[in-house]
Amino acid sequence: WTIMDNDAPQVANDVHEHLLKTSPPDPTRAAEALHPAVRKLREGSGGKRSFFHWVPFIHLGV
């Protein structure tokens, strides 16, 4: 699946912001950081955003 050009920077910023709340950043919390970033994207536009915007963002790994 492709990622929408406008969505990728928003999700990346939100994920990094979450990860940088701790010092040093903890990469093992990547899935925990991705979840609220994707939720924020899904809820944007009053929750009327197509799943094509948020479904490509998945976490694989630890």
Order of alpha helices (4+ residues) and beta strands (2+ residues): alpha-alpha-alpha
